[in-house]
Amino acid sequence: MTIDEVQQGIINEFSAFDDWMDKYAYLIELGNELPPLDEKYKTDQNIIRGCQSQVWINAEYSEGKIEYRGESDALIVKGLVSLVLRVVNGRTPDEIINADFQFIDAIGLKEHLSPTRSNGLLAMIKQIKLYAVAFKKING
């Protein structure tokens, strides 16, 4: 499945909800399904700057692909982490670098998140892309 296909799946899931309270509840549900991040990865190096809540993202490179793990101490943000990781996990650095994350606008997150959460989401995506750039440089 391509990144665009994964994003279309997310868009389809959110289109089932008419009300933003239901969408927030679904985000919280997705966050609750996110596997907990091992305490050893909750380091200053893995914290995402620019988020009001605490968010950690860890990345590991293996066989040409990147696996991300993440967590947040805020329920809705944890759901955002879950969505973003669903789009990027198991992808090559180039796929991640070139991803446009159009699902964010398509499901209405930009208009319905507070400015601090929006900034945090953008900071999260920026860090994920920086990991991809770093892994690409290191591994050719």
Secondary structure, DSSP 8 states (H G I E B T S, - for coil): --HHHHHHHHHHHHHT--SHHHHHHHHHHHHHHS----GGG-SGGGB-TT-SS-EEEEEEEETTEEEEEEEESSHHHHHHHHHHHHHHTTB-HHHHHH---THHHHTTHHHHS-HHHHHHHHHHHHHHHHHHHHHHHHH-
